[in-house]
Amino acid sequence: MKLMVVGGGGREHAIIKKLRENPSVEKIFALPGNGGIAADAVCVDIGAKEIERIVEFAVSEKIDYAVVAPDDPLVLGCVDALEKAGIPAFGPKANAAIIEGSKVFSKNLMRKYGIPTAAYEVFEELEAALAYLETAPIPTVIKADGLALGKGVIIAQTRDEAKEAVIGMMRDKQFGASGDRVVIEEFLEGPEVSVLSFTDGKTMIPMVSSMDHKRAGDNDTGLNTGGMGTVAPNPYYTPEIAAECMEKIFLPTMNAMNAEGRTFRGCLYFGLMLTKNGPKVIEYNCRFGDPETQVVLPLLQSDLLTVMQATTEGRLAETEVCFGNGYACCVVVASEGYPSAYRKGFPITMTDEAKEHTYVAGAKLENGELLTNGGRVLGVTATAATLPEAIAEAYRIKDGVKFENAYCRSDIGGRALKALER
């Protein structure tokens, strides 16, 4: 089989490495991929949002199956366009991808169908939003409606911060058209949990839960990032909580999308907050999370391609989806200064062991040499029977990766270890 994976980050590298385990896979193309992914797939210089070129390439290469991984092409209708051209693809169609593409849509969906989430108000006019903030509870959360590279959410600790965030989104267009509407919502407290799930619109199969580490610095200090590391499973996500989420959140969301005529087939991501009043949805994503994928897929014992095809074809109920009982830890190695200013273009060296465990996010090949080319450069993942062992292994293997100005947190998994001690 010839496969095509749309995207070019660490998540896509993890997906490609897992797809390669299927013996029927002869070749995988990555559009656009990156310098590190080039070791495991043929990288093609076509951007993830160039829908027309993606379809033309898939047709000309007679691609048997495609995986559309990032949010932008999903929201833009990449799966719709591929299927119209006769190429089966993993991922939701555009009318279902709106669950991530519009926070206003997703919040209204939850309100309509009684799915637990934070209280909220939607604003289309700056003056009305500012007037509301005069008396709104503080802290509060300000969200741009549309996609904003994961950066369109601001937790405001003061009234002035909240007003500044709204002005930045609505007047100054920091996130472009994504800020034409904003959601101002209740600030929730409790442990956060990420749960990815396979769904074909009839069956919902959650994957192993995970815990992300968003802040740049140790002890959750510094700026928010795209993720500095992850562990799985998340110890706060007990079997009892999982059962409650299935009953009150996961299945109701699948059924709500069906009722709206927006059947979701693909990977539906649930960002959850375990509050004192029970689990609530912070956000939905219409695709695999990054870097959650880098710890979830290594624990998947079933064949990923088989599960993806069953999802696309509506056969998930009859397909085995099995995860191991161990733990996984991913340590992200970034360029010093990320997520603000940082330098790039430094040579990356890896031991053979490190190459096996590394998912590359921001690198390019130049004259055969792998160079840093992003803020989050790569993630090193290890699995083990226990969480302490997985964390120790990830950091040990990470030491086999070298480049100038490399930076990583030293405490990935620390919160999870404390939770296990309870």
N, C-alpha and C positions, 0 to 999 in steps of 0.2 A: 504493500500500500504506500501511496505517496500522500503525506500529510502537509498541512500548512498551518502555522501558528502566527496569528497577527499580534504584534507587540514586540517590545525590545528591552524588557527589564528583568529583574531577578525572578519575578513571578513567572514570566514566560520561560526563563531558563529552567526553573523547577518543573514546569509542565512538560517541556521538551524532554528533559532527562527521564521523566516518568513514562512518557509515551514511548520512548526508545526501548523500554523493557519488553514491549510486545514484539514477538518474533516476526510478525507479518509486516512490520513497518520497515520499508526499504529506504525511504528518504524523507527527511523533514525539512521544509523551508521555513525560515523565520523572516517575517516582514515587519520592521526592518531588521530585527535582531540587534546584536551588538558584538564587539570584538571577542567577548568571552563566550557568548552563545555560539560563535563560529566554530568552536571545537565540537559542538554536538549537532549542528544543523547548518544548512546552506543559507547564509544571510543574503537577503535581496533588498536593494535600496529602494523600497517603497514604504512611505510613511503609513502609520496605522490609521490615519484619517483619510487617506487617498482611496476612497471606496471604489471608484471606477477602475483605477489601476489594479487594485487588489483582485477584483473580479476578473479583469482581463487576464491577469497572471494565472489565477486559479484555473480558468478555462483553457488557456494555452498549454499549461503544464499537466492538464488532465488530473487535477488534484482529487483524490478519493474522499478526503474528509478534512474539514478546516476547524480550527479552534480560534474563536475571536475572544481575546483575553481582556483588553483594556476597556474602560467605561466609554470613552469618546466614540470609537467606532460602533459599539453596540447601540448607543443612543442615536447615532447617525444612520442606523439601519444597515450595517454591514451584513448581518446574518440574513436579513430580508433579501438584499441584493444577491448574495451568494446562492441562496436557495432558489431564487428566481432564475438564476443561470444554471441550475441543476447541480449545485455543489452543496452536499449536506454539511451543516455547520453546528458546532456546539456554542450555545449562547442564546439569550433571549432576543426576540425581534424588538424593533424599536418601540412598539406600543407597550411592551412589557418592561423594557429597559428604563422607561420613564420613572420607575420606582426609585431609581437612583438619580436619574436626569433632572427630576424636579422634586425638591424637598417639600414644596407646597402640596404637590400631588400625593406624596407618601404620607404626609401628616394628615391630610384630609381623608385619605383611605383608612388610616388607623382610627380616626374619629368616627367615620361612618360605620365601620364594622366592629367597633368596640375592642380594638387591639390596644393593649396598655402601652402608653407612651407619655412623654412629658406634656403638660398643658402648654398651649401656644396660641399666638395670634399671628396673622399674616398681614403684611403691609405693602402697598404699591405706591404710596406717597410718603415722601421723606418727612413732611410736617406731621403727619398722623403718627408715624413711628416715633418721632422725637417727643410728641405730646404723651404717648403711651409710656415712654421711658421715665417720665417725670414721677410716676407712681408705681412702676413695675417693681416686683421683688428683685433684690440684688443679693448675690450675683445672678446674672442671667446669661443666656446663650443666644448669640446672634448668628443666623445662618443665611448665606446667599442661596437663592432658590436653585440655581443651576450648578453644573459641574464647574469646579474651580481648582482642579489638580489637587484635591484633598485639602485645600487651604481656605475654603470659604466658610469656616466655622470659627467663631471667636467667643471664648468664655470671658465675659466682662465682669471684673471684680468690683467695679465702682460704676456709678451712674454716668460719670464723665467718660469712662472707657466704653460704655455701652453706646453712648451718643456718638463718640468718635468712630466706632465700628460701623454704625448705621450710615453715617455721613460718608465714610470711606467706600462703602458698598454702593449706596444709592446715588450719591451726588458725584463722588470722584471716580466711580466705576473702576475700583481696584481689581475687580474680577469680571470686568466687561459686562455683557448683558446678563450674566448670572446674578448680578445684584439688582436687577430691575424690580424684583420682589424680594422681600426678606421675611424670614420667620424669626420671631422673637419668642423664645421658649423658656420654660421653667428649668432651673439648674437642678439636676438630679445628683444624688450622692450614693456611693456604693462601689463595690468592685465591678470593673468592666470585663466583659467576656465577648469574644468573637466566635461566632458559629457559622461556618460555611455549610451549605447543604446542596445536595443534588435534588432537583425536582423536575419532573416532566409534566407538571400540572395535575397529575392524578396521585402521585406518590411523592412523599417528602422523606429524604434520607439525610439526616444531619451527619456531618463529618465530626472528627475529633475537635473539641473546643480548644481555644488558644487564648493566650494573654499577650497583648502587644505592649511595647515600651515606646511611647511617643516622644518623650522629652529627650533633648540632646545630651543632657548631663546625668551623671550618677545621682541616685536618690531622687529621680524624677525632677531634676532642676533644668533650667535653661529653656530654650525655645522649643516649640512643637516641631516635629519632623514628620517625614513619611513613615517613620518607624525605625528604631535603632536595634530591634531584636524582638524575638518571640519565643515562647515556650508552649508546649502542648503535651497533654491536656491541661486545661486551666483548673487548678484544684478547688476554686470557688464554685465550679459548675458541677454540683453533685447530681447523682441519678434522680433525686427528688426534684431538683430545680429543672433538670432536663425534661422530665415528664410534664412539669407545669408549663414549660416553654412550648412543648409540642402541642399541648391542649389549647393554650391561650394565645400563642403567638404564631408558631410555624404553620400549622394547618389552617388556622383562620386567615393568614396572609395568602396562602396558596388559593384558598377558596374565594377570598375577596377578589383577587386578580382574575380568577375565572368568571366571577359574577360581573366584573366590569368589562368582560370581553377582551381581556389582556392576559391570556394564559401564559404563564412564565415557564420556559423550559431552559434549563442551564444551571448555573451555580448562583444561588441566592444567598447573600451574606447578611447575617443578622448581627448588628452591633448592639449589644445588650448592656444594661446597667442593672445590677442586682440590688435594688433599693430595699429599704425596710418594709415597703409596701408590696414587695414582690418584683419579679423581673419586668423591665420595661424596655421598649425599643428606643435606642438613641438614633440609629440610622439603618437604612437598607443599602446594600450595594448590589449591583446587577451582575457581579462577576467575582472571581477569586480575589481575595485580599492580598495585599503585598505589605509586609513580609509574612503574613499568616500562612500562605501557600507553602512557604519554604519549610515549615514544620509539620503541616498537615499531610502533604503528599508523601513524605518519607515514611509515614506511619501507615499509609494505605497498602494493604496486602493484596487487594483485588487489582485486576488489570485496569488501568485508567482509561485506555481507549475503549475497552468493552463497556465500561460504565458510561462514558460520554456518549457513545453511539446509542446505548439503550435510552439515555435521557432524551436525545434528539428524536428517537423513534417512538417514544411513549411506552417503552418496555421496562421501565425501572423496577416495577413491582416484581418482575420475574428474574431480576439480576442480583447476584450476590455483591454486596458492598461491605467489605470486611476491613477493619482496622486492627493493628496490633495493640497489645496491652502496655507497651513501653512508653517512653517519653522522648520528646525531641526538643532541642534548643538551637536557635539560630542567633548568631551574633553578627550584627551588621558592622562592616568596616567602612567608614566614611572618610571623606577628605576633611582635614582639619579646617574648621570654620563653618562647615555645613550646620544649619541650613541657610546661613548668611553667605558672605563672600568666601570663596575658597579657590585654590589654584588646582590646575589639572595638567595632564600631559606627562605624568611620572610613570616610569616602567614598573610593571607588576611582575613579581616572581612568585611562584607557588611550588611547593613540593608536590610529588605525585599523589600523596595522600590527600593534601589540601584540595587538589583539582577535583578529586572524586566527591568532595563534600561541599564544594563552593558553587554558589549560584551568582553569576555576574550580572550587575545591574547597570553600571555606568563605566564602560570601558570601550576603547576602540583599538583596532589593529592598524599599525603603521609600519610598513616595511617588515612585516612578520613579527613585530613586537607589540605586546599587549600594554596599552597605556591607560591611565586613569582618565575618565572623560565625564565625570559627574560628581554629585555630592555624595549620594549613597553609591559606593563603588561595588560592593559585593557583600554576600552573606555566607557565613560558614555554618553548616548545620550538622549536628551529630545526634544520633539516637542511642538510647541505652535502656536498661531495664528499670532504672530509677531516675528521678529528676536530678539529684545531685551528680550522678554519673554522667548524664547527658550534658549538663552545664559544664562540668569539668572537661569533658571530651571536646566540646565545641571550642572552648578557650584554648585547649592544648593544640588542636588542629589549626586554629586561627593563627597561632604563632608561626605556622608554615607559610603564611602569606605576608609578603613584604612590598611596601611601596612608600616613597617619601610622603610625608604629611598624613600618614594613616592615623585614624582615630576611631576608637570604639568605647562604648561604655564598659565598665568593669563589673557591673552588677546585674546583668540580664538574668532573670529568673529568681532574683532575690526575694521579691514580693511573694512569688509562688512558693518558695521554700518556707517562708514565714507562715503562709496559709496552711501548708501541710503540717506544721507544728501545732496547730490549734487543737 
